[in-house]
Structures are given as C-alpha cells and as structure tokens.
Amino acid sequence: SVEDRITWSIADSCGQCVFCTDYKLPEKCTSVFKYGHALLADGSGLNGCYATHILLRPGTGIVKVPDTIPDSVAATANCALATIINAISRIPDSAKAVVIQGAGTLGLYACAVLHNRGLRELFCIDTNKERLALVSSFGGVPIDARTSQYKQDRLKILDAAPVGVDAVLEVAGVAELVSEGIQLLRTGGHYGFIGMVHPHSHLDLTGEQIIRKCLTIQGTHNYSRCHLEECIRFLEKTIRSYPYERLVSPPFPLIDLEDAIHEAESQKYCRVSVKPHID
C-alpha cells in the first residue's frame, strides 16, 4: 500500500515462458528486463536506481521491508544477499566445511547465512585486510590470501577438512582462484560460481580435474522472487546477530553521486549508499 517500505527484484519476468515455468528460472526469462542495466531509451526510461523515482514494471517481485531493517541494510538485499541465498540453496544440506573466495558484500553475507545454519568450519579468503577484519563478526574464519601469509593460513582449512571441504563459493570475480578452489574441494564436492560475471573469466582447468574428483559446478546469476522474500526474512531474524550496517557507507546525497562513486573506488566500504530523495 502507499507509503510501505519495499524492495524489489533486480529484474522482471513474464511468468509464461519456458524458463519461468518448466525450468524454474524466472531470472533468465526470455523477455527479462533488469533495472539499472538498461538505457534511458528502453522501457519507461525510469529504470535506474540513482534517481528520485523509479517505475516498476509488471512481473517485478515486490517485497515489503519490516521497520526493523534499516534502509542501508535493505538496499543491499535485492542483489547481493538474494543472490547468495540462491547460490547457497544449491549447496547440499550435508555440507559441514565451506570455503568462500572473497570477503566483499557477497562473501560476508555468505558467512552470515551459513553460520546461521550452524556451519562452523567456514573459511573466507581475501587479500584486503580491512575486509578480512570483518569476517569473524559474520561467523567465518578469515584466511589471508596475500602471498606472504596464505601458506600458513591455508593450514587452518586443511586441518579442519583433511580430505577437502564440502563446498567452495567463488564470489571474488577472479578466474585465477578456481584452480585453488578445486584443490581445496573434497572428492564429490560442490563449486559455486557467482562472481565471475564478466568476459575476462577464462578458466585454466581440464575436464579430467572435474571428472576424477566427481565435482559439481553450479553457476548462479541473480535470483528469483522467492530468494528475495527469504533474504528479507533472514535479515529480520538476524538483524541483531551480525553487523550488517558496517558493510555500507554513510549515505551520500543524490546530488553528490560523483563523490559516492569516488568513495566506492577507494574500497573503504563494501557498498556505498546514496540517498535517493532530494530534501
């Protein structure tokens, strides 16, 4: 209703094509439209989020946001967390040891979701000291991937999972990490690809590596409405359990969007927030 706080799916879907129905992949709808990815000439023109207004299209998943979830946290839900909810839903329930490659927003959310499910052998790898400092507060064990430290920190993973971890999630967008991820996986393990959504992601691996270890590789791109609904329920349940607000910068006024972009480039915060309305 009017004045409800809401979030919405990153894309709409028709609900009728084969991807929406038979394949249960509405995020890959044949006529999918993604907010923030279109030109002003596409659709209504009011498609972007760095604006005072946006026009939501039919087929967009809309979810009410409880008052207990701050704006800065809710803003990260409809891409980062919902995508992680989708990716983690593919990991077998029997998994007890997981490695997360990347301690950005997706990686830290993955730590929180898996930790909340009871996993304690949960390792998050990165080279950024500031982001690694957040890992333990989201339930993970920080693993420093800088050359001078990684050999020693890697032993923590091997000691906890001598035959290899049950799953690895790639959320760093770095193709060079995949070879190490395969080495860390046990035979029969699960490898989730989430971050490498760009053309510079050629993989240097052989079919033999996958076949001999009987690995499952699962790509996850975006999410459907059910994942967005689940992520809002998760935030409402755990809002006091993890320091979500530390992931996001203080808000920049929309008029200072250029300054916000420079702040994002500094990587001081995992996400930089922009206040959409003009006072």
C-alpha positions as CSV (number, residue, x, y, z in Angstrom):
1,S,0.0,0.0,0.0
2,V,1.0,3.7,-0.2
3,E,4.0,4.6,2.0
4,D,5.0,1.0,2.6
5,R,8.8,0.4,2.6
6,I,9.6,-2.1,-0.1
7,T,12.4,-3.7,-2.1
8,W,12.0,-5.3,-5.5
9,S,13.7,-7.8,-7.7
10,I,16.6,-6.7,-9.9
11,A,14.6,-8.0,-12.9
12,D,11.0,-8.6,-14.1
13,S,9.8,-11.8,-15.7
14,C,6.8,-12.8,-17.8
15,G,5.7,-15.9,-15.8
16,Q,4.8,-17.7,-19.0
17,C,8.0,-18.6,-20.9
18,V,9.7,-22.0,-20.5
19,F,12.3,-20.5,-18.1
20,C,9.7,-19.1,-15.9
21,T,7.6,-22.2,-15.8
22,D,9.3,-25.5,-16.7
23,Y,12.9,-24.5,-15.7
24,K,12.0,-22.5,-12.6
25,L,14.5,-19.8,-13.6
26,P,12.4,-16.6,-13.9
27,E,15.7,-14.6,-13.5
28,K,16.5,-15.9,-17.0
29,C,13.1,-15.1,-18.5
30,T,13.2,-14.8,-22.3
31,S,11.9,-11.2,-22.0
32,V,13.8,-10.3,-18.8
33,F,14.3,-6.6,-18.1
34,K,17.0,-5.6,-15.5
35,Y,16.7,-2.4,-13.5
36,G,19.9,-0.3,-13.7
37,H,21.1,-2.2,-16.8
38,A,19.0,-0.5,-19.4
39,L,19.4,2.7,-21.5
40,L,17.0,5.6,-20.9
41,A,15.5,4.8,-24.2
42,D,14.5,1.4,-23.0
43,G,11.2,0.7,-21.2
44,S,9.8,3.7,-19.5
45,G,13.1,5.4,-19.1
46,L,12.7,5.5,-15.3
47,N,14.7,2.3,-15.0
48,G,17.7,3.3,-12.8
49,C,18.1,3.5,-9.0
50,Y,20.3,6.6,-8.8
51,A,17.2,8.7,-9.0
52,T,14.4,10.2,-7.0
53,H,11.8,7.9,-8.7
54,I,11.7,4.6,-10.4
55,L,8.8,2.9,-12.3
56,L,8.4,-0.8,-11.5
57,R,7.2,-3.0,-14.4
58,P,4.6,-5.8,-14.3
59,G,6.3,-9.1,-13.3
60,T,8.6,-7.4,-10.8
61,G,8.9,-9.1,-7.4
62,I,7.9,-6.7,-4.7
63,V,8.6,-7.4,-1.0
64,K,7.7,-5.4,2.0
65,V,10.6,-4.4,4.3
66,P,10.0,-4.5,8.0
67,D,10.7,-1.4,10.0
68,T,13.4,-3.2,12.0
69,I,15.7,-3.4,8.9
70,P,17.5,0.0,8.3
71,D,17.5,1.5,4.8
72,S,21.2,0.9,4.4
73,V,20.8,-2.8,5.0
74,A,17.7,-3.2,3.0
75,A,19.4,-1.6,0.0
76,T,21.9,-4.5,-0.2
77,A,19.2,-7.2,-0.1
78,N,17.9,-7.1,-3.6
79,C,21.1,-8.0,-5.3
80,A,23.9,-9.2,-3.0
81,L,22.0,-11.1,-0.3
82,A,19.3,-12.5,-2.6
83,T,21.9,-13.8,-5.0
84,I,23.8,-15.5,-2.1
85,I,20.5,-17.1,-0.8
86,N,20.1,-18.5,-4.3
87,A,23.6,-19.8,-4.5
88,I,23.6,-21.4,-1.0
89,S,20.3,-23.2,-1.8
90,R,22.3,-25.3,-4.2
91,I,24.8,-26.5,-1.6
92,P,24.0,-29.9,-0.2
93,D,22.5,-29.9,3.3
94,S,25.1,-32.3,4.5
95,A,27.9,-29.7,3.9
96,K,29.9,-29.1,7.1
97,A,33.0,-27.2,5.8
98,V,32.9,-24.4,3.2
99,V,35.4,-22.0,1.7
100,I,34.3,-18.6,0.4
101,Q,36.6,-16.9,-2.0
102,G,36.1,-13.2,-1.5
103,A,35.2,-11.1,1.6
104,G,33.2,-8.4,-0.1
105,T,29.4,-8.0,0.4
106,L,28.5,-11.4,-1.1
107,G,31.2,-13.2,0.8
108,L,30.3,-11.7,4.2
109,Y,26.6,-12.4,3.6
110,A,27.5,-16.0,2.7
111,C,29.4,-16.2,6.0
112,A,26.3,-15.0,7.9
113,V,23.8,-17.3,6.1
114,L,25.9,-20.4,6.5
115,H,26.9,-19.6,10.1
116,N,23.3,-19.0,11.0
117,R,22.6,-22.5,9.6
118,G,25.1,-24.0,12.0
119,L,28.3,-24.3,10.0
120,R,31.4,-23.6,12.0
121,E,34.1,-24.8,9.6
122,L,33.6,-21.7,7.4
123,F,36.6,-20.0,5.8
124,C,36.6,-16.7,4.0
125,I,39.6,-15.9,1.8
126,D,40.7,-12.4,0.7
127,T,43.7,-10.1,0.3
128,N,42.0,-6.9,1.7
129,K,43.0,-6.5,5.4
130,E,40.0,-4.3,6.2
131,R,37.5,-6.7,4.8
132,L,39.2,-9.7,6.4
133,A,38.8,-7.9,9.8
134,L,35.0,-8.2,9.3
135,V,34.9,-11.9,8.6
136,S,34.8,-13.2,12.2
137,S,31.9,-10.9,13.1
138,F,29.9,-12.6,10.3
139,G,30.7,-16.1,11.6
140,G,33.7,-17.0,9.4
141,V,37.4,-17.7,9.8
142,P,39.5,-15.1,7.9
143,I,42.1,-16.5,5.6
144,D,44.7,-14.0,4.4
145,A,45.5,-14.7,0.7
146,R,48.4,-12.4,0.4
147,T,51.5,-14.4,-0.7
148,S,53.4,-13.8,2.5
149,Q,50.6,-15.2,4.7
150,Y,48.5,-17.6,2.6
151,K,50.6,-20.8,3.0
152,Q,50.3,-20.5,6.8
153,D,46.6,-19.6,6.9
154,R,45.8,-22.3,4.4
155,L,46.7,-24.9,7.0
156,K,43.7,-23.9,9.0
157,I,41.5,-25.2,6.2
158,L,43.5,-28.4,5.7
159,D,43.4,-29.1,9.4
160,A,39.7,-28.6,9.6
161,A,39.0,-30.6,6.4
162,P,41.8,-33.1,5.8
163,V,40.0,-34.7,2.8
164,G,38.9,-31.4,1.5
165,V,36.0,-29.0,2.1
166,D,32.4,-29.9,1.0
167,A,31.8,-26.7,-0.9
168,V,33.6,-23.6,-2.3
169,L,31.8,-20.4,-3.3
170,E,33.6,-18.1,-5.7
171,V,32.4,-14.5,-5.1
172,A,35.5,-12.6,-6.0
173,G,35.2,-12.5,-9.7
174,V,38.8,-13.7,-10.2
175,A,39.2,-16.7,-12.5
176,E,42.7,-17.4,-11.3
177,L,41.2,-18.5,-7.9
178,V,39.4,-21.5,-9.5
179,S,42.4,-23.8,-9.6
180,E,43.0,-23.4,-5.9
181,G,39.3,-23.9,-5.2
182,I,39.4,-27.2,-6.9
183,Q,42.4,-28.3,-4.9
184,L,40.6,-27.4,-1.6
185,L,37.5,-29.3,-2.5
186,R,37.0,-32.9,-1.5
187,T,36.0,-35.6,-4.0
188,G,32.3,-35.2,-4.7
189,G,32.4,-31.5,-3.6
190,H,30.3,-28.6,-4.8
191,Y,31.8,-25.5,-6.5
192,G,29.5,-22.4,-6.9
193,F,30.5,-19.8,-9.4
194,I,28.8,-16.4,-8.6
195,G,31.3,-13.6,-9.0
196,M,32.8,-14.2,-12.5
197,V,30.1,-12.4,-14.4
198,H,32.4,-10.8,-16.9
199,P,34.2,-11.8,-20.1
200,H,37.7,-11.9,-18.5
201,S,37.0,-15.2,-16.8
202,H,38.7,-17.8,-18.9
203,L,39.4,-20.9,-16.8
204,D,42.7,-22.8,-16.9
205,L,41.5,-26.2,-15.9
206,T,40.9,-29.6,-17.5
207,G,37.9,-31.8,-17.7
208,E,40.0,-34.5,-16.0
209,Q,40.2,-32.3,-12.9
210,I,36.4,-32.2,-12.7
211,I,35.7,-35.8,-13.6
212,R,38.3,-37.5,-11.4
213,K,37.1,-35.6,-8.3
214,C,33.4,-36.1,-9.3
215,L,32.8,-32.3,-8.7
216,T,29.6,-30.4,-9.2
217,I,30.0,-26.9,-10.7
218,Q,27.0,-24.7,-10.3
219,G,26.7,-21.2,-11.8
220,T,24.3,-18.7,-10.1
221,H,23.2,-15.5,-11.8
222,N,20.8,-13.2,-9.9
223,Y,17.8,-14.7,-8.2
224,S,14.0,-15.1,-8.2
225,R,11.3,-13.6,-6.1
226,C,11.4,-16.4,-3.6
227,H,15.0,-15.8,-2.8
228,L,14.3,-12.1,-2.2
229,E,11.5,-13.0,0.1
230,E,13.8,-15.4,2.0
231,C,16.6,-12.8,2.3
232,I,14.2,-10.2,3.9
233,R,13.0,-12.9,6.4
234,F,16.7,-13.7,7.1
235,L,17.6,-10.1,7.7
236,E,14.6,-9.6,10.0
237,K,15.6,-12.7,12.0
238,T,19.3,-11.9,12.3
239,I,19.4,-8.1,12.3
240,R,20.9,-8.1,15.8
241,S,23.2,-11.0,15.2
242,Y,25.6,-9.6,12.5
243,P,26.9,-6.1,11.9
244,Y,25.3,-5.5,8.5
245,E,25.5,-1.8,8.7
246,R,29.3,-1.9,8.8
247,L,29.1,-3.0,5.1
248,V,27.6,0.2,3.9
249,S,28.9,3.8,3.9
250,P,27.0,6.7,5.4
251,P,24.6,7.9,2.7
252,F,25.6,10.5,0.1
253,P,23.0,12.9,-1.2
254,L,21.9,12.1,-4.7
255,I,23.4,15.5,-5.9
256,D,26.8,14.2,-4.7
257,L,26.7,11.0,-6.8
258,E,30.1,11.6,-8.3
259,D,31.6,11.8,-4.8
260,A,29.9,8.5,-3.9
261,I,31.5,6.9,-7.0
262,H,34.9,8.0,-5.9
263,E,34.2,6.6,-2.4
264,A,33.3,3.3,-4.0
265,E,36.6,3.3,-5.9
266,S,38.5,3.7,-2.7
267,Q,37.1,0.3,-1.4
268,K,36.8,1.7,2.1
269,Y,33.3,0.3,2.3
270,C,31.9,-2.9,0.7
271,R,28.9,-0.8,-0.6
272,V,28.4,3.0,-0.9
273,S,24.9,4.2,-0.2
274,V,23.1,7.1,-2.0
275,K,20.1,8.8,-0.5
276,P,17.6,8.8,-3.4
277,H,15.4,11.8,-2.4
278,I,16.3,15.4,-2.5
279,D,15.4,17.4,0.6
